[in-house]
Amino acid sequence: MGTMDALFELFSKTFEYYTSEQAVLVYQILYITSPVWLPMALALVFWRVWVNYIRSNYIATQEYVLLEMKLPPEVYKSPLAMEVVLSGLNAIGGEGEWHKRYIIGRVRHYFTFEVASFEGNLHFYVWTRKTVLKDVVESNFYGQYPNIELTEVPDYTDMLAHYDPKKYNLFGVYYRLNLPDPYPIKTYLDYSLDKDPKEEFKVDPFTSILELMSNIKKGEYFWYQIGFRAHREKSRGGSWFHKTTWADETRDIISKIYDGMKEVSESDQGGKFEFKRRPTKGEEMTIERLERSITKPAFDVGVRAIYFANHENYIMRGPALNNLMRVYGGVDFIETDKRMAYSYNNFSPFKSTDFDYPWQDITHTRETYRRYRIVDGYRRRQFFHAPHQKQNFVLSSEELATIFHPVGTVLQTPTVERVTSRKAEPPRNLPR
């Protein structure tokens, strides 16, 4: 106890010294220089509030549509067809010049893919802006999947328009990438779905999520949402004088892998080097995936899922939701003896509605607030703007097509509503 008392006394004296001497000096300097920094700080705050206001107002004045996607019994195309669909959506802008962004409040067009399980019955949706974009979405999907049906339907989230914690128990979670964005997840190419195998031979990780959602019981609901928009190269970090982008990060990772294999000759002043070892198989695969990823369209992406049920039907499915996206990943980054061992990126949960320890929220007030927030964010389909701007990440079209695409009879659950007849145009030579 003597040692602890001595440390406490030393800390008290140190704290007293700083508050009585240096703190007063700091306050004086801030007060004297306030005519310089205070207007600048207030201008920055006003600018942030103004941008959020005009963008929120612009978003609220637009008309949106929810399209239900009815799948055909069999999907003969690989997720490569979904990549083509996404490439068409990536080309859409929407922001315009600076005055349209910062005076009118226009934002980049964004979309959501959604899967909703109502007591085990699966429904697939695409949400988008109604004017112009509805036709763009339909033309891109029908161009690659002519046998699907897209039908405008009422918003199913209206059943949670006034979330009542006395009626429903709810768990929700967001997802993020464990490693830096450029590291790719396991894609359909890794599962050989690009070979267009027969339905019975397909190994599709997306069906694992769908099977889990279809196995819930009466009185349970499970909603899964992917928000995305075209990625535009912008500053993502660095210093004031040197900004990095997603493409820069990808190139830096590739360079870092090569740097671990080469050795600069000390006698050579020209900066030449020689490789001191060959790349490992894992490094070769990582370089190949990174180089392939950077050549494809990129998207800003956010993912969330919520599960809710009546109190008498509620089952603790938190662990299942936390591990929902694990099927797309592998082991994490490892570094040993200055040699890098790389694998796939991985999804992990964050910002769930629960708390780790009971004393973090004894009255359950914060938990209830988090539930309201994630439900409101889901209903607004918002990831990229206030009031629900969340940490999003960058995925290539290959990766995004892997985590959502039309599936055929590889998904055996009978609770998926499918198109029962094939669409076809009438013969052109019919008599008039």
N, C-alpha and C positions, 0 to 999 in steps of 0.2 A: 504493500500500500504506500510505503514511503516513496518509491519510484514514481507511482502514479500521481501522488500529490505534488512531487517536484515538477513533473511534466505539465500538470495543470497550472501550477504557479507560473512556469515559464511561458506557457501559452497566454495566460491572462496578461502578463506584463507586455508581451509582444503585441497583443491585440490593443492594449491600452496605449502603447507607443504610437501605433499606426493611426488610431482614431484621434489622438490628441495632436499629432504633428502633421503627418503626411495627408491624412484625409481632409483636414481643413484647407491645406494648400491646394489639393485637387479641386475642392469645391470652389475655391476662389478663382482658380484658372478657368473652370467651366463657366462661372458667372461672368467673368470679364470677357471671355470669348463668345458668349452666347449670341450676341448680335450677328456673328458669322455663321456658327454651326446650327443654331436653332431654326432659322428660316429654311436652311437646306434640309434639315431633318423633317420639318413640317411639310415641306414640298414633296419629299419622298413619300411620306405617309399619305398625303392627299392624292398623289399620283396613283399609289396602289389602290386606295379606296375608289378613286374615280374609274380606273380600269376594271376593277371587279364589278362596279355598279353598271357601267355601260354594257359589259359583256353579259352580266346576268339579265339585264333588261332585254338585250338582243335575243338571248337564248329563250327567254320567256315569251317573246312575241312570235316565235316561229311555230309552225304547225308540224306535228310529228305523226308517224304512223307505225303501227306494230303489225308485221307480216308473219303469219304462221306458216312454217315450212312443213309440208306433208311429203314424206319421203317415199320413193318407189320401193317395191319389194326387193329389188336388187340394184346395187350401184356398181356398174361395171368399170367405172373410172377410178383411178387412184387419186389420192389427195393432191396430185399435181394439177388436176382440174380446179381444185379449190384455190391453188396458187394463182391460176389465171384469173379467177374471179377477184381475188384480192388485189392483183396487179391493176385491174380496172378501177377498183375503189381507191387505190393509192394515188392514182393520177388526179384525183379531185382535190382542188384547193379549198377556196371559200373565204380566206382571210382578206385577200386583196392588198392594196397598197397601205402605207402606214396610216393615212388619214382615215381609211375605212376600219382599220384595226383599233385605233386609239381615239377616234371621235364618234364613229358609228357603233363600234363595239363588235364588229364581225369576227367570228372565230372560225378556225379550221373545222371542216365537217368531220363529225365523228359518228360512229355506229356502235351497235352492240349485237353480239350473238348471245342467245339465251336458251337455256334448257330448263324447263319447269316440270317438276314431278308433282302431280296432284294425286296423293294417295297411291302412288306407284304408276300412274298413267303419265307417260312422257310426251311433252310437246316441245317443238323447236321453233324458235322465233328469231326474226331479224328486225331490229328497231332502227329507224332512220328518219330524216327530215322528209316531209311529204312532197313538197314542191321539187320537181326535177329529180331529186335523189331516189325517190321511189322507183321511177322508170329506169334509172341507172342500175339500181340493185337488181331489179327484175330482169333486165336485159343481160346482165353479167351472169346471173344464175341460170337463166334459161339457155343461154348460149353454151354452157358447159354441162348442165343437167336438165335436158329437155323434158324429162319425165317427172320432175318434182312439181309441186303446186305451191304457190305463194298466195295466200289469201289474207286480206286485211281483216283484222279481228279487234275486238275491244281489249283494253289493257287489263291483263289478268292481275296486275299488282294492285288494282283497286280494292281487292279484298283486304289489303293492309293499309288502306288510305288513312285509317284512324287506328293505328296499332294500340291494342288494349292489352297490357301485361297481365291483367286479371283473366283474360280469355286465352291468350297464347303464351306459351313458354318458347323462347327463341334463342338460337345461337347463330352468330355470324362471324365471318372471318375474311380478311383480305390476304392476298398472296403476293410474294415478291421473289426475286431471284437471289440465290445465295452468293453467287460469284458475280463479278462485273458483267454487264449486259452482253458484251461481245461473245462470251463463252456460250456456245450453243447447247440447247437441251437435246434430248433424244428425239429425233424427228422420224417421219414416216420412211425416210430413206434408210435409217438404221434398222427399221422393222421390215425392210424389203417390200413395202407397199407400193413402191414405184414400179414393181414388176407386173402389176395388174394380175395378181394370182386369183384363183377361184375363191368364192366366198368362204368355202369350208377350210381353206388353207391360210386365210388372212390372220395376222396377229396385230390387232389394232389397239393401242393403249387407250384410245378414246372410249372404247366400249366398256372398259373397266369402270370408268366414271358413270357411264349410262346404266350399267347393271346395278351399281350401288344405288343410284337414284331410283331405279325401278323396283327395288326390293323393300321400300318403305311401306307401312301398313295404313289402314284406314285412320283418318284423322291427322295424318302427317303430311308435311309439304316440304319440298326440297328444291330450292332455286339456285341456279348457277349462271353467272353473267360475265361476259368478256367485253370490255369496252376497248375500242381501238380507233386510231386516226392515223393518217399518213405522217410519218416522221420527217421532220425537216431539220437539216443539219443546223445546230446551234451550239452555243457554248454550254458545256456540261461541267466545267471545272477548270482548274489551273490557276494562274495568277492574273493580276490586272493587265499585264502586257502579253500574256500568252494563254489563249483559250484553247481548250481541247474539245473535240466533237466525238460522237460515237464512232465514226470512221477512223478518227485519229487513235482512239483507244484500241480499236481492233488492230491497226497497223503496229501500234506500240507493243501489243501482246505478242504478235508474230515476231517482231524484232527482238523482244526479250528472250523468246525461245531460241532463236538463232544465236544470240549473244552468249547463251549458256553452253554453246557447242564450239565456239571459235576462240582462237587465241592470237592476239596481235604480236607480231615479231618485234622484239625490242630493238633490233639493229636496223629495222626498216623504218625510214622516216616518212615513207609515203602512206602509211596507215594501212598497209596490206595485212591480211590475216590469213590464217589457215585453220581449218576445222580440226580440233583435237579429238573429236569423237563423232560418231554417226548419231543421228537422232533416234530416240527410242520409237517403238511402234506407236506408243501413245502420243508422243510429240508429233509424229508424222500425221496421225489422224486428226489431231487438234489443229494443226496448220491447215490441213485440207479443208476441215469444216469452217474455219475462220475465213479462209480465202473464198470459199463458196458462199458463205453468208453475206460477205460485204458486197457481192455482186448482185444481190437481190433487193427488191423493194423492202423498206423497213417501216415499222409501225410503232407508235407509242401505244402501250397496252396496259390495261389494268384488269384485275380479276377479283371477283368476290363471290361468296356463296353464303346463303342463309338457309337454316333449317328451323321450322317451327311446327308446333302442334298444340292441340288442346292439352291442358295440364294432365288429364287422365290418360292421354295417348302419347305423351312426350317420352322419348327414349334418349338417353345420353349418347348422342352421336358426335360429340365434339371431337374425339380422336379420329373418327372417320373423315370429318371435314378437314381437320388439320393435315391429314396425309392424303387428301384427295388428289393433289397434283404430283405426288411422288412418282407416279408411273412414267413421267417424262424425264426423269433425272437419273444420275448415277452417283458415284462417290464424289466428295468435294475435293478441292485443291489441296495438294500435298507438296511440301518442299523438304527435301532431305539432302544433306551434303552438297548444297548448291546445285542440285540437279532437280529440275522441275518434273513433277509427274502430274499430268493433266487428265481430266476426265470430263464427263458431261456436266453442264450446269444443272441446278436443281431448284425447285420451288419450295418455299417454306412459308408458313403462316405468320402473319403479324397483324396487330391491331384487331384482335378478336374481341368479342363482347364480354368474355369472361376475364377474371383476374386470377393470378397464380396463387395468391395467399388470401385467406379470408379477411385478415385485418386491413387489406388494401381498400376494401369497400364493405364495411360492417353493415351499413344500412341498405346496401344494394342500390343506392341512388345513382352512383356512377355507372353501374351495369345497366340500369334502365335507360339512362341517357345514351349510352353507347348503342343500345338496341334501337332506340328512336333514330339515331343518326345513320346507322347502316341501312335501316329500312327506307329512310328518306333518300339516302344516296342511291339505293337500288331503284327506287321509283323514278327518280330524276334521271337515271342512266348517266350519272355524272362521275367522272374520274379526273378530268383535266382542268376544271374551273371551279371557282368558289360557288357554293359553300362546301363542296365536297371534293376539293382538289387533294388527291392522294398520291403517294409515291407510286409512279408508274415506271415502266421499264421498256426497253426496245427489243422487239422480236422481228426477225426477218419473215418474209411471206412464207417461207418453208416451215418455220416454227409455228407461226399462227395457223397455217393450214393443218398442222398436226393436232393442235389442241381443239380445233372445231372443223368438222367437215361432215357432209352427208354420209351415212353408213347404211349398208345393205343388210342382208340376212345374217351377216357375221354377228349382228346383235340379235340374239334369239328371243329376247323378251317379247311376249305377245301384247304388251301394253303400249306399244308405239303405233300410233295411227298412221297408216300408209295409204298411198294412192292405190285404189283397187283396179283401175283400168288404165291402159296406156293411151296417151293423147296422140292424135294423128290428124292431119289435114285431110279434107275430102278430096277425092280424085279430081284432077283438073278437067277431065274430059266428060263430066256429067252433062247430060242434055239440059238445056235451059227451057 
